[in-house]
């Protein structure tokens, strides 16, 4: 498992969110532990994720507190494999 801030493009499952404030903010955006997300634009810079056809930008501070595990890869045409 790795922090979201160290990911590459692909599909990941959120395993842990560190901190109550971060957890509450993500919950308000519809993101929770157990969700599968797609990394559209990895670091450096804000991490752009996609969940249910909605894209969300997450800054480095918050992305360090989101622990994920890979569940799949995405090819160049942005299709899951």
Helices and strands as residue ranges (DSSP letters): E 2-3, G 4-6, E 10-17, H 20-28, E 36-41, E 47-51, E 54-58, H 60-63, E 66-72
